[in-house]
Amino acid sequence: MTVMADGELELTEGCRMPVLLNNGEGWHWAEILGKKELNGSPLYYVHYDDFNKRLDEWVPEARMDLSKLEFPRKDQKTPKKEIGKTSNASSSRPCSPDISLLNGSSSGSTKKASVASRKRKHEDDIVDPVSLPSTPHGNTLSVDSSGSRSATPSIPHVNSSQDIINADGATTPAAPRQTGSMVAHHDDAVTRMKNIELIELGKYRIKPWYFSPYPQELTNLTMVYICEYCLKYVKSSKCLERHLSKCVLRHPPGNEIYRKTNISIFEIDGRKNKIYAQNLCLLAKLFLDHKTLYYDTDPFLFYVCCEMDAKGYHIVGYFSKEKESSEDYNVACILTLPPYQKKGFGKLLIEFSYELSKVEGKTGSPEKPLSDLGLLSYRSYWSQTITEILLNLKPEEGNDKPVITINDISELTSIKKEDVISTLQHLNLINYYKGQYIIVLSKDLLTSHFKSMSKRKVRIDPKSLHWQPKDWSKRGKW
């Protein structure tokens, strides 16, 4: 905070105060990240404490409670912004990196740095489940679906949201996650603020959630127009109209490897279709906070899900996958576009990624850290898939209850063993009874499972998948 010539205090970056939320839920503490002038009045870009960055917004002074204003601490070093040369020099609105980076003209060392940063794993977010101690039956679990639960305490553990589950079943909230999209991994003056106000993609107009390095000249526009077929970005509706009259694509480039009713999925090679892959990454970055790869797409495959109608194939979402993953990751980034969220497409993409793993004969896991929404989607998919397997088990001869091992579940679903264990612990299914570990399917769990499965209208049909995996290690360069 600084004192102006007339004696008034000027709000600066790092100041904190309560801000009135626009959803009617009262006041919430926030920090000022930037400032700009609009029609002679100041607007401040604020980040709300403990809220996801996608809720950051520009607010006027009228929504701030300046009576509770807190000055920036002297030891707090807020990065100084270097404002690019735009039409509004007084604005602190961030600009995108130079477009030469996106055209692949960056140096080899820059590309290597990008790949290195893409390879870095944030271990803090990787679920570290408690390994099951050896029993007379090894990791064999008997399944009890009667709904009765043993009085023997269940195993203490930490679930994916890092809430501590005590032996008596009580939940002790732990500290908030410090990984995934709750934290900016590259939190500098440019990328911490949204730079695109609105995009038009097909028949939808969507508000972006995060920063994406689109060209600088687009950051001052009220709307960016994107071709829904080739994902080329233009600056006006007239430019988009001219582009569509010339665009030869009506579906993503690459091979259509899945089609069922009006749902199709295309496999795109990041090396053969570089421009499309780069545009897809730029679009995805608007809705993925932790995504760092924009232009070096050669080592990746992209699987784009589309809805088909008489006009063409309309992009719903996608996931990317490394051609060679040393840690058996079957998904690098995954996204369902906002207009198609809460319609089952997220689980459809997850299910498809595991179907590919089944064809490959491998178990897979998503690359960590997962975003907050990604973690919820994967948790839900793992829970439903594993519960479905357990319900379909039949008792063997000589046993009154079905018996299965962790490895069996992993092989049947292609879900990595660590994810199977963490999911069983997250659902609090594993109990110790009479010298062995058993899985108890409670009535509440079954009720919740059948209710959620009834909502999954869109499922992957393995018979409609036509795909053969490639051994990329034998193919030389991509």
C-alpha positions as CSV (number, residue, x, y, z in Angstrom):
1,M,0.0,0.0,0.0
2,T,1.3,3.5,-0.9
3,V,0.1,7.0,0.0
4,M,-0.9,9.2,-2.9
5,A,-0.3,12.9,-3.2
6,D,-3.7,13.9,-2.0
7,G,-3.3,11.8,1.2
8,E,-5.5,8.9,0.1
9,L,-4.2,5.3,0.3
10,E,-3.7,3.4,-2.9
11,L,-4.5,-0.3,-3.0
12,T,-1.5,-2.3,-4.3
13,E,-0.7,-6.0,-4.9
14,G,-0.4,-8.1,-1.7
15,C,-3.1,-6.2,0.2
16,R,-5.7,-8.4,1.8
17,M,-9.3,-7.7,2.8
18,P,-12.8,-9.3,2.8
19,V,-14.5,-9.2,-0.6
20,L,-18.2,-9.6,-1.2
21,L,-18.9,-12.8,-3.1
22,N,-21.2,-12.5,-6.1
23,N,-23.0,-15.7,-5.3
24,G,-24.7,-14.3,-2.3
25,E,-22.6,-16.2,0.3
26,G,-21.3,-13.1,2.0
27,W,-17.7,-11.9,2.5
28,H,-14.5,-13.9,2.0
29,W,-10.9,-12.9,2.5
30,A,-8.9,-12.3,-0.7
31,E,-5.6,-11.0,-1.9
32,I,-5.0,-8.4,-4.6
33,L,-2.9,-9.7,-7.5
34,G,-3.3,-7.0,-10.1
35,K,-5.0,-3.7,-11.0
36,K,-6.4,-2.1,-14.1
37,E,-8.5,1.0,-15.1
38,L,-11.9,0.6,-16.8
39,N,-13.7,3.7,-17.8
40,G,-11.7,5.7,-15.3
41,S,-12.5,3.4,-12.4
42,P,-10.0,1.0,-10.9
43,L,-10.7,-2.8,-10.9
44,Y,-8.7,-5.2,-8.8
45,Y,-7.9,-8.8,-9.6
46,V,-8.3,-10.9,-6.4
47,H,-7.6,-14.4,-5.3
48,Y,-9.9,-15.8,-2.6
49,D,-8.2,-17.6,0.3
50,D,-8.6,-21.4,0.1
51,F,-10.6,-21.2,-3.1
52,N,-9.5,-22.6,-6.5
53,K,-7.8,-20.1,-8.8
54,R,-10.6,-20.5,-11.3
55,L,-12.8,-18.4,-9.0
56,D,-10.3,-15.4,-9.2
57,E,-11.9,-12.3,-10.7
58,W,-11.8,-8.6,-11.2
59,V,-13.8,-6.6,-8.6
60,P,-14.4,-2.9,-7.9
61,E,-13.7,-1.2,-4.6
62,A,-17.4,-1.3,-3.8
63,R,-17.1,-5.0,-3.1
64,M,-14.2,-4.6,-0.7
65,D,-14.4,-4.1,3.0
66,L,-11.5,-1.6,3.4
67,S,-12.1,-1.2,7.2
68,K,-10.4,-4.6,7.6
69,L,-7.6,-4.0,5.2
70,E,-4.3,-5.7,5.8
71,F,-1.1,-4.3,4.5
72,P,1.4,-6.6,2.7
73,R,4.0,-8.0,5.1
74,K,7.5,-6.5,4.6
75,D,9.0,-10.0,4.1
76,Q,6.3,-10.8,1.5
77,K,7.8,-10.4,-2.0
78,T,5.1,-10.1,-4.6
79,P,6.5,-10.6,-8.1
80,K,6.7,-7.4,-10.1
81,K,4.7,-7.4,-13.3
82,E,6.3,-6.5,-16.6
83,I,3.5,-5.3,-18.7
84,G,3.8,-6.0,-22.4
85,K,3.2,-3.2,-24.9
86,T,-0.6,-3.3,-25.3
87,S,-3.2,-0.8,-26.3
88,N,-3.9,-0.1,-22.6
89,A,-0.5,0.8,-21.0
90,S,-2.0,1.6,-17.6
91,S,-3.5,-1.9,-17.3
92,S,-1.8,-4.6,-15.2
93,R,-3.4,-7.3,-17.2
94,P,-1.0,-10.0,-18.1
95,C,0.1,-10.8,-21.6
96,S,1.0,-14.1,-23.1
97,P,4.5,-15.3,-23.9
98,D,5.9,-14.6,-27.4
99,I,4.0,-16.4,-30.1
100,S,7.3,-17.7,-31.5
101,L,7.3,-20.3,-28.7
102,L,4.0,-21.6,-29.9
103,N,5.1,-21.9,-33.5
104,G,7.8,-24.3,-32.6
105,S,10.7,-21.8,-33.2
106,S,12.0,-22.1,-29.7
107,S,15.5,-23.3,-29.1
108,G,16.3,-27.0,-28.4
109,S,17.3,-26.2,-24.8
110,T,13.8,-24.6,-24.2
111,K,12.1,-27.7,-25.5
112,K,14.2,-29.9,-23.3
113,A,13.4,-27.7,-20.3
114,S,9.7,-28.1,-21.2
115,V,9.9,-31.8,-21.4
116,A,11.9,-31.9,-18.1
117,S,9.3,-29.9,-16.3
118,R,6.6,-32.1,-17.8
119,K,8.4,-35.2,-16.5
120,R,8.7,-33.8,-12.9
121,K,6.3,-35.6,-10.6
122,H,4.9,-33.9,-7.5
123,E,5.2,-36.8,-5.1
124,D,3.2,-35.0,-2.4
125,D,0.0,-35.8,-4.2
126,I,0.6,-39.4,-5.0
127,V,-1.6,-41.6,-2.8
128,D,0.6,-43.7,-0.5
129,P,-1.7,-46.3,0.9
130,V,-0.9,-48.5,3.8
131,S,0.3,-51.8,2.4
132,L,-1.7,-54.8,3.6
133,P,0.3,-57.0,6.1
134,S,0.7,-60.6,5.2
135,T,-2.0,-62.9,6.4
136,P,-2.4,-66.7,6.3
137,H,-4.0,-66.0,2.9
138,G,-1.5,-63.4,1.7
139,N,-3.5,-60.5,0.2
140,T,-6.6,-62.6,-0.3
141,L,-9.8,-60.8,0.7
142,S,-13.1,-62.5,1.3
143,V,-16.1,-60.4,0.3
144,D,-19.2,-60.0,2.5
145,S,-22.1,-58.3,0.7
146,S,-24.6,-59.0,3.5
147,G,-24.4,-55.5,4.7
148,S,-23.2,-56.4,8.2
149,R,-20.0,-54.9,9.5
150,S,-17.7,-56.5,12.0
151,A,-17.1,-54.7,15.3
152,T,-13.4,-55.1,14.8
153,P,-11.8,-51.7,14.1
154,S,-10.9,-51.1,10.5
155,I,-7.3,-50.1,9.4
156,P,-6.4,-46.5,10.0
157,H,-5.3,-44.8,6.8
158,V,-5.0,-41.6,4.9
159,N,-7.3,-41.2,1.9
160,S,-6.8,-39.1,-1.3
161,S,-8.2,-35.9,0.2
162,Q,-5.7,-36.4,3.0
163,D,-8.4,-36.5,5.8
164,I,-7.1,-38.8,8.5
165,I,-9.5,-41.7,9.2
166,N,-9.1,-42.8,12.8
167,A,-9.6,-46.3,14.1
168,D,-13.1,-45.5,15.4
169,G,-14.1,-44.2,12.0
170,A,-14.0,-40.5,12.9
171,T,-12.6,-38.1,10.3
172,T,-9.9,-35.6,11.3
173,P,-9.4,-32.9,8.6
174,A,-5.8,-32.6,7.6
175,A,-4.1,-29.5,6.1
176,P,-5.4,-28.5,2.6
177,R,-3.7,-30.2,-0.3
178,Q,-0.6,-28.3,-1.5
179,T,-0.4,-29.9,-4.9
180,G,-2.6,-30.3,-8.0
181,S,-4.7,-27.3,-9.1
182,M,-4.9,-25.9,-5.6
183,V,-1.4,-24.5,-6.0
184,A,0.2,-22.7,-8.9
185,H,3.3,-24.6,-9.8
186,H,4.6,-21.7,-12.0
187,D,3.2,-18.9,-9.9
188,D,4.6,-15.8,-11.5
189,A,3.2,-12.4,-12.4
190,V,2.0,-13.5,-15.8
191,T,0.5,-17.0,-15.3
192,R,-1.3,-16.3,-12.0
193,M,-4.0,-14.2,-13.7
194,K,-6.5,-15.1,-16.4
195,N,-5.7,-13.4,-19.7
196,I,-8.6,-14.5,-21.9
197,E,-12.1,-13.1,-21.0
198,L,-14.3,-15.3,-23.1
199,I,-14.0,-17.9,-25.9
200,E,-16.6,-19.0,-28.5
201,L,-16.3,-22.7,-29.5
202,G,-19.0,-23.9,-31.8
203,K,-22.4,-23.0,-30.3
204,Y,-21.0,-22.3,-26.9
205,R,-19.4,-19.2,-25.2
206,I,-17.3,-20.3,-22.3
207,K,-15.5,-18.3,-19.6
208,P,-11.9,-19.6,-19.1
209,W,-10.7,-20.7,-15.7
210,Y,-7.0,-20.1,-15.9
211,F,-4.2,-18.5,-17.9
212,S,-3.2,-19.8,-21.3
213,P,-0.4,-18.5,-23.5
214,Y,-2.4,-17.4,-26.5
215,P,-0.8,-14.7,-28.6
216,Q,-0.5,-11.3,-27.0
217,E,-2.8,-9.6,-29.5
218,L,-5.7,-11.8,-28.3
219,T,-5.4,-10.9,-24.7
220,N,-7.0,-7.4,-25.1
221,L,-10.1,-8.8,-26.9
222,T,-13.4,-9.3,-25.2
223,M,-13.7,-12.7,-27.0
224,V,-11.5,-15.2,-28.8
225,Y,-13.1,-17.3,-31.5
226,I,-12.0,-20.9,-32.0
227,C,-12.8,-23.2,-34.8
228,E,-14.4,-26.3,-33.2
229,Y,-12.9,-28.6,-35.9
230,C,-9.3,-27.6,-36.3
231,L,-9.1,-25.5,-33.1
232,K,-7.5,-22.5,-34.9
233,Y,-8.0,-19.3,-33.0
234,V,-9.0,-16.0,-34.6
235,K,-9.9,-12.5,-33.3
236,S,-13.4,-11.9,-34.7
237,S,-16.6,-13.6,-35.8
238,K,-16.0,-12.4,-39.4
239,C,-12.5,-14.1,-39.4
240,L,-14.1,-17.3,-38.0
241,E,-16.8,-17.2,-40.7
242,R,-14.1,-16.8,-43.5
243,H,-12.0,-19.6,-41.9
244,L,-15.0,-22.0,-41.7
245,S,-15.6,-21.5,-45.4
246,K,-12.1,-22.7,-46.1
247,C,-11.5,-25.2,-43.3
248,V,-11.6,-28.8,-44.7
249,L,-11.8,-30.5,-41.4
250,R,-15.2,-31.6,-39.9
251,H,-13.6,-34.0,-37.4
252,P,-10.2,-34.1,-35.6
253,P,-7.3,-35.3,-37.7
254,G,-5.9,-38.8,-37.0
255,N,-7.6,-42.2,-36.8
256,E,-11.1,-42.8,-35.6
257,I,-10.6,-45.8,-33.3
258,Y,-14.0,-45.9,-31.5
259,R,-17.6,-45.2,-32.6
260,K,-20.8,-46.1,-30.7
261,T,-24.1,-44.3,-31.6
262,N,-23.1,-40.6,-31.9
263,I,-19.9,-40.9,-29.8
264,S,-16.5,-41.1,-31.6
265,I,-13.0,-41.0,-30.3
266,F,-10.0,-40.1,-32.5
267,E,-6.3,-40.9,-31.9
268,I,-4.0,-38.0,-32.9
269,D,-0.2,-38.3,-33.0
270,G,1.4,-35.2,-31.5
271,R,4.2,-35.4,-34.1
272,K,2.1,-35.9,-37.2
273,N,-0.6,-33.4,-36.3
274,K,1.5,-30.9,-34.4
275,I,-0.5,-27.7,-35.1
276,Y,-3.8,-29.4,-34.0
277,A,-2.1,-30.8,-30.9
278,Q,-0.7,-27.4,-30.0
279,N,-4.0,-25.7,-30.4
280,L,-5.6,-28.5,-28.3
281,C,-3.1,-27.9,-25.5
282,L,-3.7,-24.1,-25.6
283,L,-7.5,-24.7,-25.3
284,A,-7.0,-27.2,-22.5
285,K,-4.8,-24.8,-20.6
286,L,-7.7,-22.5,-20.2
287,F,-9.3,-25.1,-17.9
288,L,-6.3,-26.9,-16.4
289,D,-4.2,-25.0,-13.9
290,H,-1.3,-27.4,-13.6
291,K,-0.8,-28.1,-17.3
292,T,2.7,-27.0,-18.5
293,L,3.1,-28.5,-22.0
294,Y,1.9,-26.3,-24.9
295,Y,4.0,-26.9,-28.0
296,D,6.4,-29.8,-27.6
297,T,3.8,-32.4,-28.4
298,D,5.9,-35.1,-30.2
299,P,6.1,-37.6,-27.4
300,F,2.3,-37.6,-26.8
301,L,-0.8,-39.2,-28.3
302,F,-4.1,-37.4,-27.9
303,Y,-7.5,-39.1,-27.7
304,V,-10.3,-36.7,-28.6
305,C,-13.9,-37.5,-27.8
306,C,-16.6,-36.0,-30.1
307,E,-20.3,-35.9,-30.4
308,M,-21.4,-36.4,-34.0
309,D,-24.3,-34.8,-35.8
310,A,-25.2,-33.7,-39.4
311,K,-22.8,-30.7,-39.2
312,G,-19.7,-32.7,-38.1
313,Y,-17.9,-33.9,-35.0
314,H,-18.0,-31.6,-32.0
315,I,-15.2,-31.9,-29.4
316,V,-16.4,-32.9,-26.0
317,G,-13.1,-33.6,-24.2
318,Y,-9.8,-35.4,-24.5
319,F,-7.0,-37.0,-22.7
320,S,-3.3,-37.2,-23.7
321,K,-0.9,-40.1,-23.1
322,E,2.8,-40.5,-23.3
323,K,3.9,-42.8,-26.1
324,E,6.5,-44.3,-23.7
325,S,5.8,-43.9,-20.0
326,S,8.5,-45.2,-17.7
327,E,5.9,-45.3,-14.8
328,D,3.0,-46.8,-16.7
329,Y,0.9,-43.7,-16.8
330,N,-2.0,-44.2,-19.1
331,V,-3.2,-40.6,-18.9
332,A,-1.0,-37.4,-18.9
333,C,-3.8,-34.8,-19.0
334,I,-7.5,-35.2,-19.1
335,L,-10.3,-32.7,-19.7
336,T,-14.0,-32.5,-20.3
337,L,-15.0,-29.1,-21.7
338,P,-17.3,-27.1,-19.3
339,P,-20.5,-27.4,-21.5
340,Y,-20.2,-31.2,-21.4
341,Q,-19.3,-31.6,-17.7
342,K,-21.7,-33.5,-15.3
343,K,-23.0,-35.6,-18.3
344,G,-20.8,-38.7,-17.8
345,F,-18.1,-37.8,-20.4
346,G,-15.4,-37.6,-17.8
347,K,-15.9,-41.1,-16.6
348,L,-16.3,-42.2,-20.3
349,L,-12.8,-40.9,-21.1
350,I,-11.4,-42.5,-17.9
351,E,-13.0,-45.8,-18.8
352,F,-11.6,-45.5,-22.4
353,S,-8.1,-45.0,-21.1
354,Y,-8.4,-48.2,-19.1
355,E,-9.8,-50.1,-22.1
356,L,-6.6,-49.1,-24.0
357,S,-4.6,-50.4,-21.1
358,K,-6.5,-53.7,-21.2
359,V,-5.7,-54.1,-24.9
360,E,-2.0,-53.4,-24.1
361,G,-2.1,-56.0,-21.3
362,K,-0.9,-53.4,-18.7
363,T,-2.2,-51.8,-15.6
364,G,-2.3,-48.0,-15.7
365,S,-2.7,-44.9,-13.5
366,P,-3.1,-41.2,-14.3
367,E,-0.1,-38.9,-14.0
368,K,0.1,-37.1,-10.7
369,P,-0.8,-34.6,-9.4
370,L,-4.4,-34.8,-10.3
371,S,-6.5,-31.6,-10.3
372,D,-9.2,-31.3,-7.7
373,L,-11.9,-32.2,-10.3
374,G,-9.8,-34.9,-11.8
375,L,-9.2,-36.5,-8.4
376,L,-13.0,-36.5,-7.8
377,S,-13.7,-38.1,-11.2
378,Y,-11.0,-40.8,-10.8
379,R,-12.1,-41.6,-7.2
380,S,-15.6,-42.0,-8.4
381,Y,-14.6,-44.2,-11.3
382,W,-12.3,-46.4,-9.3
383,S,-15.0,-46.8,-6.6
384,Q,-17.8,-47.7,-9.1
385,T,-15.6,-50.1,-11.1
386,I,-14.2,-52.0,-8.1
387,T,-17.6,-52.2,-6.4
388,E,-19.0,-53.6,-9.7
389,I,-16.3,-56.3,-9.8
390,L,-17.0,-57.3,-6.1
391,L,-20.7,-57.5,-6.7
392,N,-20.3,-59.9,-9.6
393,L,-18.1,-62.3,-7.8
394,K,-19.4,-65.9,-7.2
395,P,-18.4,-68.1,-4.3
396,E,-16.0,-70.9,-5.1
397,E,-16.7,-74.5,-4.1
398,G,-16.1,-75.1,-0.4
399,N,-16.4,-71.3,0.4
400,D,-19.6,-69.7,1.5
401,K,-18.3,-66.2,0.4
402,P,-16.3,-65.1,-2.7
403,V,-12.6,-64.7,-2.4
404,I,-10.4,-62.3,-4.4
405,T,-7.0,-60.8,-4.2
406,I,-5.8,-57.2,-4.8
407,N,-3.9,-58.5,-7.9
408,D,-7.1,-60.1,-9.2
409,I,-8.9,-56.8,-9.0
410,S,-6.0,-55.0,-10.7
411,E,-5.8,-57.5,-13.6
412,L,-9.6,-57.4,-14.1
413,T,-9.8,-53.6,-14.2
414,S,-6.3,-52.6,-15.4
415,I,-6.3,-50.2,-12.4
416,K,-2.9,-50.1,-10.7
417,K,-2.6,-52.1,-7.5
418,E,-1.8,-48.9,-5.4
419,D,-5.0,-47.2,-6.7
420,V,-7.0,-50.3,-5.9
421,I,-5.7,-50.4,-2.3
422,S,-6.2,-46.6,-1.8
423,T,-9.8,-46.9,-3.2
424,L,-10.7,-49.8,-0.8
425,Q,-9.3,-47.7,2.1
426,H,-11.1,-44.6,0.9
427,L,-14.4,-46.5,0.9
428,N,-13.5,-48.0,4.3
429,L,-14.2,-51.5,3.0
430,I,-11.2,-53.4,4.4
431,N,-11.8,-54.9,7.8
432,Y,-9.8,-57.4,9.9
433,Y,-11.8,-60.3,11.1
434,K,-10.7,-63.7,12.6
435,G,-7.2,-63.5,11.4
436,Q,-7.8,-62.3,7.8
437,Y,-8.7,-59.2,5.9
438,I,-12.3,-59.1,4.6
439,I,-14.2,-56.6,2.4
440,V,-17.6,-55.6,3.7
441,L,-20.1,-54.1,1.3
442,S,-22.4,-52.1,3.5
443,K,-26.1,-51.3,2.6
444,D,-25.3,-47.6,2.4
445,L,-22.4,-48.3,-0.1
446,L,-24.6,-50.5,-2.2
447,T,-27.4,-47.9,-2.3
448,S,-25.0,-45.2,-3.3
449,H,-23.4,-47.4,-5.9
450,F,-26.7,-48.4,-7.6
451,K,-27.8,-44.8,-7.6
452,S,-24.6,-43.5,-9.2
453,M,-24.5,-46.4,-11.8
454,S,-28.1,-45.6,-12.8
455,K,-26.8,-42.1,-13.8
456,R,-24.0,-43.4,-16.1
457,K,-25.9,-43.5,-19.3
458,V,-22.8,-43.4,-21.5
459,R,-20.4,-46.4,-21.3
460,I,-17.6,-47.7,-23.4
461,D,-18.4,-50.8,-25.5
462,P,-15.1,-52.7,-25.9
463,K,-16.5,-54.3,-29.1
464,S,-16.6,-50.9,-30.8
465,L,-12.9,-50.2,-30.1
466,H,-10.7,-50.9,-33.1
467,W,-7.1,-50.3,-32.1
468,Q,-3.8,-52.0,-32.0
469,P,-1.0,-50.7,-29.6
470,K,2.3,-49.8,-31.1
471,D,5.7,-50.5,-29.6
472,W,7.2,-47.0,-29.7
473,S,10.5,-48.1,-28.3
474,K,11.1,-50.0,-31.6
475,R,10.0,-47.2,-33.9
476,G,13.1,-45.0,-33.5
477,K,12.2,-41.3,-33.4
478,W,8.5,-40.3,-33.1
